[in-house]
Amino acid sequence: MKKTVLFACLTLTLFASEFQPMQHACDKKVATACFEFGLLYEKGLGVEQNRTKAIDYFTKGCEYGYDNACQKLDILHIGK
């Protein structure tokens, strides 16, 4: 049990330390960064789960040319 809690705390700390650089990269139209941000919001990893934000980031990733982001939108039945 202690190992699981420690892992969860370390994981959340790691995610938090990556938010600003990842956000900056997405703002600079780095498609993979947008996709990764979408995954965080979709799964609620280090952030409150938010489908709308996830879709927004997947959409940006798709618009910037990352096929995995486009596929994720298709899976979520949003299409692009």
PDB file of N, CA, C and O in Angstrom, chain B, residues numbered from 101:
ATOM      1  N   MET B 101       0.830  -1.204   0.000  1.00  0.00           N
ATOM      2  CA  MET B 101       0.000   0.000   0.000  1.00  0.00           C
ATOM      3  C   MET B 101       0.869   1.259   0.000  1.00  0.00           C
ATOM      4  O   MET B 101       0.602   2.198  -0.750  1.00  0.00           O
ATOM      5  N   LYS B 102       1.904   1.279   0.838  1.00  0.00           N
ATOM      6  CA  LYS B 102       2.769   2.455   0.908  1.00  0.00           C
ATOM      7  C   LYS B 102       3.451   2.725  -0.425  1.00  0.00           C
ATOM      8  O   LYS B 102       3.612   3.879  -0.823  1.00  0.00           O
ATOM      9  N   LYS B 103       3.854   1.654  -1.119  1.00  0.00           N
ATOM     10  CA  LYS B 103       4.501   1.823  -2.421  1.00  0.00           C
ATOM     11  C   LYS B 103       3.544   2.443  -3.428  1.00  0.00           C
ATOM     12  O   LYS B 103       3.953   3.282  -4.231  1.00  0.00           O
ATOM     13  N   THR B 104       2.279   2.045  -3.399  1.00  0.00           N
ATOM     14  CA  THR B 104       1.287   2.588  -4.321  1.00  0.00           C
ATOM     15  C   THR B 104       1.071   4.074  -4.066  1.00  0.00           C
ATOM     16  O   THR B 104       1.013   4.860  -5.012  1.00  0.00           O
ATOM     17  N   VAL B 105       0.951   4.468  -2.811  1.00  0.00           N
ATOM     18  CA  VAL B 105       0.749   5.873  -2.456  1.00  0.00           C
ATOM     19  C   VAL B 105       1.968   6.691  -2.850  1.00  0.00           C
ATOM     20  O   VAL B 105       1.835   7.787  -3.395  1.00  0.00           O
ATOM     21  N   LEU B 106       3.151   6.165  -2.578  1.00  0.00           N
ATOM     22  CA  LEU B 106       4.379   6.870  -2.935  1.00  0.00           C
ATOM     23  C   LEU B 106       4.471   7.044  -4.441  1.00  0.00           C
ATOM     24  O   LEU B 106       4.817   8.122  -4.924  1.00  0.00           O
ATOM     25  N   PHE B 107       4.162   5.981  -5.189  1.00  0.00           N
ATOM     26  CA  PHE B 107       4.188   6.061  -6.644  1.00  0.00           C
ATOM     27  C   PHE B 107       3.211   7.115  -7.149  1.00  0.00           C
ATOM     28  O   PHE B 107       3.546   7.899  -8.037  1.00  0.00           O
ATOM     29  N   ALA B 108       2.009   7.138  -6.589  1.00  0.00           N
ATOM     30  CA  ALA B 108       0.994   8.118  -7.003  1.00  0.00           C
ATOM     31  C   ALA B 108       1.470   9.533  -6.727  1.00  0.00           C
ATOM     32  O   ALA B 108       1.290  10.419  -7.562  1.00  0.00           O
ATOM     33  N   CYS B 109       2.070   9.758  -5.574  1.00  0.00           N
ATOM     34  CA  CYS B 109       2.574  11.100  -5.228  1.00  0.00           C
ATOM     35  C   CYS B 109       3.704  11.517  -6.156  1.00  0.00           C
ATOM     36  O   CYS B 109       3.735  12.654  -6.625  1.00  0.00           O
ATOM     37  N   LEU B 110       4.625  10.610  -6.422  1.00  0.00           N
ATOM     38  CA  LEU B 110       5.734  10.923  -7.323  1.00  0.00           C
ATOM     39  C   LEU B 110       5.238  11.178  -8.732  1.00  0.00           C
ATOM     40  O   LEU B 110       5.737  12.070  -9.418  1.00  0.00           O
ATOM     41  N   THR B 111       4.264  10.407  -9.163  1.00  0.00           N
ATOM     42  CA  THR B 111       3.706  10.580 -10.498  1.00  0.00           C
ATOM     43  C   THR B 111       3.037  11.946 -10.631  1.00  0.00           C
ATOM     44  O   THR B 111       3.244  12.639 -11.627  1.00  0.00           O
ATOM     45  N   LEU B 112       2.245  12.335  -9.646  1.00  0.00           N
ATOM     46  CA  LEU B 112       1.578  13.639  -9.692  1.00  0.00           C
ATOM     47  C   LEU B 112       2.591  14.768  -9.667  1.00  0.00           C
ATOM     48  O   LEU B 112       2.406  15.769 -10.359  1.00  0.00           O
ATOM     49  N   THR B 113       3.654  14.635  -8.890  1.00  0.00           N
ATOM     50  CA  THR B 113       4.703  15.651  -8.843  1.00  0.00           C
ATOM     51  C   THR B 113       5.381  15.758 -10.196  1.00  0.00           C
ATOM     52  O   THR B 113       5.657  16.860 -10.670  1.00  0.00           O
ATOM     53  N   LEU B 114       5.650  14.624 -10.818  1.00  0.00           N
ATOM     54  CA  LEU B 114       6.279  14.615 -12.126  1.00  0.00           C
ATOM     55  C   LEU B 114       5.381  15.290 -13.148  1.00  0.00           C
ATOM     56  O   LEU B 114       5.853  16.105 -13.941  1.00  0.00           O
ATOM     57  N   PHE B 115       4.087  14.962 -13.143  1.00  0.00           N
ATOM     58  CA  PHE B 115       3.157  15.592 -14.068  1.00  0.00           C
ATOM     59  C   PHE B 115       3.118  17.104 -13.859  1.00  0.00           C
ATOM     60  O   PHE B 115       3.151  17.868 -14.823  1.00  0.00           O
ATOM     61  N   ALA B 116       3.049  17.531 -12.605  1.00  0.00           N
ATOM     62  CA  ALA B 116       2.971  18.962 -12.306  1.00  0.00           C
ATOM     63  C   ALA B 116       4.199  19.695 -12.821  1.00  0.00           C
ATOM     64  O   ALA B 116       4.085  20.812 -13.325  1.00  0.00           O
ATOM     65  N   SER B 117       5.376  19.079 -12.701  1.00  0.00           N
ATOM     66  CA  SER B 117       6.598  19.732 -13.153  1.00  0.00           C
ATOM     67  C   SER B 117       6.682  19.809 -14.673  1.00  0.00           C
ATOM     68  O   SER B 117       7.464  20.592 -15.212  1.00  0.00           O
ATOM     69  N   GLU B 118       5.889  19.013 -15.359  1.00  0.00           N
ATOM     70  CA  GLU B 118       5.904  18.989 -16.819  1.00  0.00           C
ATOM     71  C   GLU B 118       4.846  19.893 -17.447  1.00  0.00           C
ATOM     72  O   GLU B 118       4.888  20.131 -18.654  1.00  0.00           O
ATOM     73  N   PHE B 119       3.915  20.393 -16.673  1.00  0.00           N
ATOM     74  CA  PHE B 119       2.811  21.167 -17.242  1.00  0.00           C
ATOM     75  C   PHE B 119       3.270  22.407 -17.996  1.00  0.00           C
ATOM     76  O   PHE B 119       2.884  22.604 -19.148  1.00  0.00           O
ATOM     77  N   GLN B 120       4.079  23.239 -17.372  1.00  0.00           N
ATOM     78  CA  GLN B 120       4.476  24.485 -18.032  1.00  0.00           C
ATOM     79  C   GLN B 120       5.242  24.245 -19.328  1.00  0.00           C
ATOM     80  O   GLN B 120       4.903  24.838 -20.352  1.00  0.00           O
ATOM     81  N   PRO B 121       6.285  23.378 -19.310  1.00  0.00           N
ATOM     82  CA  PRO B 121       6.983  23.142 -20.583  1.00  0.00           C
ATOM     83  C   PRO B 121       6.071  22.530 -21.658  1.00  0.00           C
ATOM     84  O   PRO B 121       6.178  22.864 -22.837  1.00  0.00           O
ATOM     85  N   MET B 122       5.186  21.642 -21.238  1.00  0.00           N
ATOM     86  CA  MET B 122       4.287  21.010 -22.198  1.00  0.00           C
ATOM     87  C   MET B 122       3.305  22.040 -22.748  1.00  0.00           C
ATOM     88  O   MET B 122       3.023  22.047 -23.946  1.00  0.00           O
ATOM     89  N   GLN B 123       2.784  22.905 -21.888  1.00  0.00           N
ATOM     90  CA  GLN B 123       1.867  23.951 -22.336  1.00  0.00           C
ATOM     91  C   GLN B 123       2.572  24.893 -23.309  1.00  0.00           C
ATOM     92  O   GLN B 123       2.012  25.277 -24.335  1.00  0.00           O
ATOM     93  N   HIS B 124       3.803  25.256 -22.973  1.00  0.00           N
ATOM     94  CA  HIS B 124       4.581  26.141 -23.846  1.00  0.00           C
ATOM     95  C   HIS B 124       4.796  25.483 -25.210  1.00  0.00           C
ATOM     96  O   HIS B 124       4.662  26.135 -26.246  1.00  0.00           O
ATOM     97  N   ALA B 125       5.127  24.200 -25.207  1.00  0.00           N
ATOM     98  CA  ALA B 125       5.337  23.489 -26.462  1.00  0.00           C
ATOM     99  C   ALA B 125       4.052  23.433 -27.285  1.00  0.00           C
ATOM    100  O   ALA B 125       4.078  23.626 -28.500  1.00  0.00           O
ATOM    101  N   CYS B 126       2.939  23.172 -26.623  1.00  0.00           N
ATOM    102  CA  CYS B 126       1.659  23.136 -27.342  1.00  0.00           C
ATOM    103  C   CYS B 126       1.342  24.511 -27.917  1.00  0.00           C
ATOM    104  O   CYS B 126       0.869  24.625 -29.047  1.00  0.00           O
ATOM    105  N   ASP B 127       1.605  25.549 -27.137  1.00  0.00           N
ATOM    106  CA  ASP B 127       1.382  26.915 -27.631  1.00  0.00           C
ATOM    107  C   ASP B 127       2.252  27.221 -28.853  1.00  0.00           C
ATOM    108  O   ASP B 127       1.885  28.040 -29.696  1.00  0.00           O
ATOM    109  N   LYS B 128       3.396  26.559 -28.939  1.00  0.00           N
ATOM    110  CA  LYS B 128       4.308  26.736 -30.083  1.00  0.00           C
ATOM    111  C   LYS B 128       3.983  25.761 -31.213  1.00  0.00           C
ATOM    112  O   LYS B 128       4.772  25.585 -32.141  1.00  0.00           O
ATOM    113  N   LYS B 129       2.821  25.135 -31.123  1.00  0.00           N
ATOM    114  CA  LYS B 129       2.297  24.227 -32.149  1.00  0.00           C
ATOM    115  C   LYS B 129       3.078  22.920 -32.274  1.00  0.00           C
ATOM    116  O   LYS B 129       3.222  22.373 -33.367  1.00  0.00           O
ATOM    117  N   VAL B 130       3.585  22.423 -31.130  1.00  0.00           N
ATOM    118  CA  VAL B 130       4.198  21.098 -31.104  1.00  0.00           C
ATOM    119  C   VAL B 130       3.054  20.105 -30.877  1.00  0.00           C
ATOM    120  O   VAL B 130       2.538  19.970 -29.767  1.00  0.00           O
ATOM    121  N   ALA B 131       2.681  19.431 -31.931  1.00  0.00           N
ATOM    122  CA  ALA B 131       1.479  18.595 -31.933  1.00  0.00           C
ATOM    123  C   ALA B 131       1.509  17.497 -30.876  1.00  0.00           C
ATOM    124  O   ALA B 131       0.487  17.221 -30.246  1.00  0.00           O
ATOM    125  N   THR B 132       2.654  16.874 -30.674  1.00  0.00           N
ATOM    126  CA  THR B 132       2.729  15.785 -29.693  1.00  0.00           C
ATOM    127  C   THR B 132       2.501  16.289 -28.277  1.00  0.00           C
ATOM    128  O   THR B 132       1.936  15.574 -27.449  1.00  0.00           O
ATOM    129  N   ALA B 133       2.931  17.507 -27.989  1.00  0.00           N
ATOM    130  CA  ALA B 133       2.701  18.085 -26.665  1.00  0.00           C
ATOM    131  C   ALA B 133       1.206  18.302 -26.436  1.00  0.00           C
ATOM    132  O   ALA B 133       0.693  18.031 -25.351  1.00  0.00           O
ATOM    133  N   CYS B 134       0.525  18.784 -27.446  1.00  0.00           N
ATOM    134  CA  CYS B 134      -0.927  18.977 -27.339  1.00  0.00           C
ATOM    135  C   CYS B 134      -1.625  17.644 -27.106  1.00  0.00           C
ATOM    136  O   CYS B 134      -2.530  17.537 -26.278  1.00  0.00           O
ATOM    137  N   PHE B 135      -1.192  16.632 -27.850  1.00  0.00           N
ATOM    138  CA  PHE B 135      -1.771  15.298 -27.696  1.00  0.00           C
ATOM    139  C   PHE B 135      -1.558  14.775 -26.276  1.00  0.00           C
ATOM    140  O   PHE B 135      -2.489  14.256 -25.662  1.00  0.00           O
ATOM    141  N   GLU B 136      -0.349  14.906 -25.758  1.00  0.00           N
ATOM    142  CA  GLU B 136      -0.044  14.426 -24.409  1.00  0.00           C
ATOM    143  C   GLU B 136      -0.881  15.171 -23.366  1.00  0.00           C
ATOM    144  O   GLU B 136      -1.370  14.569 -22.410  1.00  0.00           O
ATOM    145  N   PHE B 137      -1.040  16.464 -23.555  1.00  0.00           N
ATOM    146  CA  PHE B 137      -1.883  17.242 -22.646  1.00  0.00           C
ATOM    147  C   PHE B 137      -3.321  16.724 -22.704  1.00  0.00           C
ATOM    148  O   PHE B 137      -3.986  16.607 -21.675  1.00  0.00           O
ATOM    149  N   GLY B 138      -3.789  16.419 -23.893  1.00  0.00           N
ATOM    150  CA  GLY B 138      -5.122  15.855 -24.043  1.00  0.00           C
ATOM    151  C   GLY B 138      -5.283  14.553 -23.273  1.00  0.00           C
ATOM    152  O   GLY B 138      -6.317  14.316 -22.648  1.00  0.00           O
ATOM    153  N   LEU B 139      -4.257  13.713 -23.322  1.00  0.00           N
ATOM    154  CA  LEU B 139      -4.298  12.455 -22.579  1.00  0.00           C
ATOM    155  C   LEU B 139      -4.392  12.696 -21.072  1.00  0.00           C
ATOM    156  O   LEU B 139      -5.135  12.008 -20.372  1.00  0.00           O
ATOM    157  N   LEU B 140      -3.630  13.682 -20.578  1.00  0.00           N
ATOM    158  CA  LEU B 140      -3.686  13.987 -19.145  1.00  0.00           C
ATOM    159  C   LEU B 140      -5.094  14.376 -18.729  1.00  0.00           C
ATOM    160  O   LEU B 140      -5.602  13.909 -17.709  1.00  0.00           O
ATOM    161  N   TYR B 141      -5.720  15.231 -19.521  1.00  0.00           N
ATOM    162  CA  TYR B 141      -7.084  15.659 -19.196  1.00  0.00           C
ATOM    163  C   TYR B 141      -8.102  14.541 -19.399  1.00  0.00           C
ATOM    164  O   TYR B 141      -9.063  14.432 -18.637  1.00  0.00           O
ATOM    165  N   GLU B 142      -7.903  13.726 -20.403  1.00  0.00           N
ATOM    166  CA  GLU B 142      -8.828  12.624 -20.641  1.00  0.00           C
ATOM    167  C   GLU B 142      -8.812  11.637 -19.468  1.00  0.00           C
ATOM    168  O   GLU B 142      -9.862  11.165 -19.031  1.00  0.00           O
ATOM    169  N   LYS B 143      -7.634  11.338 -18.976  1.00  0.00           N
ATOM    170  CA  LYS B 143      -7.484  10.338 -17.911  1.00  0.00           C
ATOM    171  C   LYS B 143      -7.530  10.941 -16.505  1.00  0.00           C
ATOM    172  O   LYS B 143      -7.670  10.212 -15.523  1.00  0.00           O
ATOM    173  N   GLY B 144      -7.412  12.273 -16.403  1.00  0.00           N
ATOM    174  CA  GLY B 144      -7.373  12.900 -15.084  1.00  0.00           C
ATOM    175  C   GLY B 144      -6.070  12.635 -14.364  1.00  0.00           C
ATOM    176  O   GLY B 144      -6.060  12.430 -13.150  1.00  0.00           O
ATOM    177  N   LEU B 145      -4.977  12.638 -15.093  1.00  0.00           N
ATOM    178  CA  LEU B 145      -3.659  12.378 -14.522  1.00  0.00           C
ATOM    179  C   LEU B 145      -2.971  13.686 -14.152  1.00  0.00           C
ATOM    180  O   LEU B 145      -2.465  14.395 -15.022  1.00  0.00           O
ATOM    181  N   GLY B 146      -2.954  14.001 -12.872  1.00  0.00           N
ATOM    182  CA  GLY B 146      -2.319  15.225 -12.412  1.00  0.00           C
ATOM    183  C   GLY B 146      -3.189  16.463 -12.553  1.00  0.00           C
ATOM    184  O   GLY B 146      -2.824  17.545 -12.094  1.00  0.00           O
ATOM    185  N   VAL B 147      -4.332  16.298 -13.184  1.00  0.00           N
ATOM    186  CA  VAL B 147      -5.302  17.379 -13.362  1.00  0.00           C
ATOM    187  C   VAL B 147      -6.690  16.782 -13.147  1.00  0.00           C
ATOM    188  O   VAL B 147      -6.867  15.564 -13.161  1.00  0.00           O
ATOM    189  N   GLU B 148      -7.649  17.647 -12.951  1.00  0.00           N
ATOM    190  CA  GLU B 148      -9.023  17.157 -12.855  1.00  0.00           C
ATOM    191  C   GLU B 148      -9.452  16.663 -14.240  1.00  0.00           C
ATOM    192  O   GLU B 148      -9.234  17.342 -15.243  1.00  0.00           O
ATOM    193  N   GLN B 149     -10.051  15.497 -14.284  1.00  0.00           N
ATOM    194  CA  GLN B 149     -10.498  14.937 -15.553  1.00  0.00           C
ATOM    195  C   GLN B 149     -11.474  15.901 -16.211  1.00  0.00           C
ATOM    196  O   GLN B 149     -12.416  16.379 -15.579  1.00  0.00           O
ATOM    197  N   ASN B 150     -11.233  16.184 -17.502  1.00  0.00           N
ATOM    198  CA  ASN B 150     -12.051  17.158 -18.204  1.00  0.00           C
ATOM    199  C   ASN B 150     -12.091  16.785 -19.685  1.00  0.00           C
ATOM    200  O   ASN B 150     -11.139  17.032 -20.425  1.00  0.00           O
ATOM    201  N   ARG B 151     -13.184  16.199 -20.097  1.00  0.00           N
ATOM    202  CA  ARG B 151     -13.329  15.739 -21.485  1.00  0.00           C
ATOM    203  C   ARG B 151     -13.256  16.901 -22.477  1.00  0.00           C
ATOM    204  O   ARG B 151     -12.670  16.762 -23.550  1.00  0.00           O
ATOM    205  N   THR B 152     -13.840  18.028 -22.129  1.00  0.00           N
ATOM    206  CA  THR B 152     -13.841  19.179 -23.036  1.00  0.00           C
ATOM    207  C   THR B 152     -12.420  19.666 -23.299  1.00  0.00           C
ATOM    208  O   THR B 152     -12.050  19.921 -24.445  1.00  0.00           O
ATOM    209  N   LYS B 153     -11.626  19.796 -22.244  1.00  0.00           N
ATOM    210  CA  LYS B 153     -10.238  20.229 -22.420  1.00  0.00           C
ATOM    211  C   LYS B 153      -9.438  19.184 -23.184  1.00  0.00           C
ATOM    212  O   LYS B 153      -8.598  19.523 -24.017  1.00  0.00           O
ATOM    213  N   ALA B 154      -9.702  17.913 -22.899  1.00  0.00           N
ATOM    214  CA  ALA B 154      -9.011  16.844 -23.617  1.00  0.00           C
ATOM    215  C   ALA B 154      -9.280  16.966 -25.113  1.00  0.00           C
ATOM    216  O   ALA B 154      -8.359  16.891 -25.926  1.00  0.00           O
ATOM    217  N   ILE B 155     -10.530  17.150 -25.464  1.00  0.00           N
ATOM    218  CA  ILE B 155     -10.905  17.274 -26.870  1.00  0.00           C
ATOM    219  C   ILE B 155     -10.253  18.504 -27.490  1.00  0.00           C
ATOM    220  O   ILE B 155      -9.793  18.454 -28.631  1.00  0.00           O
ATOM    221  N   ASP B 156     -10.210  19.602 -26.751  1.00  0.00           N
ATOM    222  CA  ASP B 156      -9.554  20.820 -27.263  1.00  0.00           C
ATOM    223  C   ASP B 156      -8.087  20.555 -27.599  1.00  0.00           C
ATOM    224  O   ASP B 156      -7.599  20.969 -28.651  1.00  0.00           O
ATOM    225  N   TYR B 157      -7.393  19.864 -26.698  1.00  0.00           N
ATOM    226  CA  TYR B 157      -5.977  19.576 -26.941  1.00  0.00           C
ATOM    227  C   TYR B 157      -5.790  18.550 -28.052  1.00  0.00           C
ATOM    228  O   TYR B 157      -4.864  18.675 -28.853  1.00  0.00           O
ATOM    229  N   PHE B 158      -6.648  17.545 -28.116  1.00  0.00           N
ATOM    230  CA  PHE B 158      -6.564  16.582 -29.218  1.00  0.00           C
ATOM    231  C   PHE B 158      -6.816  17.277 -30.558  1.00  0.00           C
ATOM    232  O   PHE B 158      -6.175  16.965 -31.561  1.00  0.00           O
ATOM    233  N   THR B 159      -7.755  18.220 -30.559  1.00  0.00           N
ATOM    234  CA  THR B 159      -8.058  18.968 -31.773  1.00  0.00           C
ATOM    235  C   THR B 159      -6.842  19.774 -32.228  1.00  0.00           C
ATOM    236  O   THR B 159      -6.505  19.785 -33.412  1.00  0.00           O
ATOM    237  N   LYS B 160      -6.187  20.447 -31.282  1.00  0.00           N
ATOM    238  CA  LYS B 160      -4.976  21.198 -31.632  1.00  0.00           C
ATOM    239  C   LYS B 160      -3.917  20.261 -32.201  1.00  0.00           C
ATOM    240  O   LYS B 160      -3.305  20.557 -33.228  1.00  0.00           O
ATOM    241  N   GLY B 161      -3.703  19.131 -31.531  1.00  0.00           N
ATOM    242  CA  GLY B 161      -2.710  18.171 -32.010  1.00  0.00           C
ATOM    243  C   GLY B 161      -3.018  17.689 -33.411  1.00  0.00           C
ATOM    244  O   GLY B 161      -2.114  17.535 -34.231  1.00  0.00           O
ATOM    245  N   CYS B 162      -4.282  17.452 -33.689  1.00  0.00           N
ATOM    246  CA  CYS B 162      -4.716  17.019 -35.016  1.00  0.00           C
ATOM    247  C   CYS B 162      -4.493  18.131 -36.033  1.00  0.00           C
ATOM    248  O   CYS B 162      -3.972  17.884 -37.121  1.00  0.00           O
ATOM    249  N   GLU B 163      -4.882  19.344 -35.689  1.00  0.00           N
ATOM    250  CA  GLU B 163      -4.700  20.487 -36.590  1.00  0.00           C
ATOM    251  C   GLU B 163      -3.225  20.725 -36.903  1.00  0.00           C
ATOM    252  O   GLU B 163      -2.881  21.190 -37.990  1.00  0.00           O
ATOM    253  N   TYR B 164      -2.353  20.402 -35.940  1.00  0.00           N
ATOM    254  CA  TYR B 164      -0.917  20.593 -36.133  1.00  0.00           C
ATOM    255  C   TYR B 164      -0.258  19.392 -36.805  1.00  0.00           C
ATOM    256  O   TYR B 164       0.962  19.349 -36.963  1.00  0.00           O
ATOM    257  N   GLY B 165      -1.086  18.408 -37.204  1.00  0.00           N
ATOM    258  CA  GLY B 165      -0.589  17.336 -38.038  1.00  0.00           C
ATOM    259  C   GLY B 165      -0.237  16.026 -37.352  1.00  0.00           C
ATOM    260  O   GLY B 165       0.431  15.186 -37.955  1.00  0.00           O
ATOM    261  N   TYR B 166      -0.668  15.823 -36.106  1.00  0.00           N
ATOM    262  CA  TYR B 166      -0.344  14.581 -35.412  1.00  0.00           C
ATOM    263  C   TYR B 166      -1.490  13.597 -35.577  1.00  0.00           C
ATOM    264  O   TYR B 166      -2.569  13.785 -35.017  1.00  0.00           O
ATOM    265  N   ASP B 167      -1.246  12.547 -36.351  1.00  0.00           N
ATOM    266  CA  ASP B 167      -2.291  11.580 -36.694  1.00  0.00           C
ATOM    267  C   ASP B 167      -2.903  10.901 -35.472  1.00  0.00           C
ATOM    268  O   ASP B 167      -4.100  10.615 -35.465  1.00  0.00           O
ATOM    269  N   ASN B 168      -2.101  10.639 -34.436  1.00  0.00           N
ATOM    270  CA  ASN B 168      -2.644   9.994 -33.232  1.00  0.00           C
ATOM    271  C   ASN B 168      -3.720  10.862 -32.585  1.00  0.00           C
ATOM    272  O   ASN B 168      -4.693  10.343 -32.037  1.00  0.00           O
ATOM    273  N   ALA B 169      -3.547  12.167 -32.647  1.00  0.00           N
ATOM    274  CA  ALA B 169      -4.555  13.074 -32.092  1.00  0.00           C
ATOM    275  C   ALA B 169      -5.840  12.998 -32.915  1.00  0.00           C
ATOM    276  O   ALA B 169      -6.941  13.015 -32.364  1.00  0.00           O
ATOM    277  N   CYS B 170      -5.692  12.917 -34.223  1.00  0.00           N
ATOM    278  CA  CYS B 170      -6.868  12.784 -35.095  1.00  0.00           C
ATOM    279  C   CYS B 170      -7.589  11.460 -34.830  1.00  0.00           C
ATOM    280  O   CYS B 170      -8.819  11.407 -34.792  1.00  0.00           O
ATOM    281  N   GLN B 171      -6.815  10.406 -34.650  1.00  0.00           N
ATOM    282  CA  GLN B 171      -7.404   9.105 -34.356  1.00  0.00           C
ATOM    283  C   GLN B 171      -8.137   9.122 -33.019  1.00  0.00           C
ATOM    284  O   GLN B 171      -9.197   8.514 -32.872  1.00  0.00           O
ATOM    285  N   LYS B 172      -7.562   9.822 -32.051  1.00  0.00           N
ATOM    286  CA  LYS B 172      -8.197   9.920 -30.730  1.00  0.00           C
ATOM    287  C   LYS B 172      -9.535  10.632 -30.857  1.00  0.00           C
ATOM    288  O   LYS B 172     -10.513  10.231 -30.225  1.00  0.00           O
ATOM    289  N   LEU B 173      -9.588  11.676 -31.659  1.00  0.00           N
ATOM    290  CA  LEU B 173     -10.860  12.371 -31.885  1.00  0.00           C
ATOM    291  C   LEU B 173     -11.880  11.443 -32.528  1.00  0.00           C
ATOM    292  O   LEU B 173     -13.058  11.468 -32.171  1.00  0.00           O
ATOM    293  N   ASP B 174     -11.436  10.629 -33.471  1.00  0.00           N
ATOM    294  CA  ASP B 174     -12.345   9.649 -34.096  1.00  0.00           C
ATOM    295  C   ASP B 174     -12.860   8.662 -33.073  1.00  0.00           C
ATOM    296  O   ASP B 174     -14.045   8.329 -33.065  1.00  0.00           O
ATOM    297  N   ILE B 175     -11.969   8.188 -32.203  1.00  0.00           N
ATOM    298  CA  ILE B 175     -12.364   7.243 -31.159  1.00  0.00           C
ATOM    299  C   ILE B 175     -13.395   7.887 -30.228  1.00  0.00           C
ATOM    300  O   ILE B 175     -14.339   7.230 -29.787  1.00  0.00           O
ATOM    301  N   LEU B 176     -13.210   9.153 -29.938  1.00  0.00           N
ATOM    302  CA  LEU B 176     -14.153   9.878 -29.077  1.00  0.00           C
ATOM    303  C   LEU B 176     -15.390  10.325 -29.855  1.00  0.00           C
ATOM    304  O   LEU B 176     -16.271  10.986 -29.306  1.00  0.00           O
ATOM    305  N   HIS B 177     -15.450   9.961 -31.138  1.00  0.00           N
ATOM    306  CA  HIS B 177     -16.594  10.267 -32.026  1.00  0.00           C
ATOM    307  C   HIS B 177     -16.771  11.760 -32.251  1.00  0.00           C
ATOM    308  O   HIS B 177     -17.888  12.251 -32.418  1.00  0.00           O
ATOM    309  N   ILE B 178     -15.661  12.464 -32.253  1.00  0.00           N
ATOM    310  CA  ILE B 178     -15.701  13.898 -32.516  1.00  0.00           C
ATOM    311  C   ILE B 178     -15.408  14.145 -33.998  1.00  0.00           C
ATOM    312  O   ILE B 178     -16.041  14.986 -34.635  1.00  0.00           O
ATOM    313  N   GLY B 179     -14.431  13.393 -34.538  1.00  0.00           N
ATOM    314  CA  GLY B 179     -14.036  13.553 -35.929  1.00  0.00           C
ATOM    315  C   GLY B 179     -13.399  14.893 -36.176  1.00  0.00           C
ATOM    316  O   GLY B 179     -13.625  15.844 -35.428  1.00  0.00           O
ATOM    317  N   LYS B 180     -12.624  14.972 -37.194  1.00  0.00           N
ATOM    318  CA  LYS B 180     -11.958  16.239 -37.555  1.00  0.00           C
ATOM    319  C   LYS B 180     -11.725  16.248 -39.030  1.00  0.00           C
ATOM    320  O   LYS B 180     -11.178  17.213 -39.563  1.00  0.00           O
TER     321      LYS B 180
END
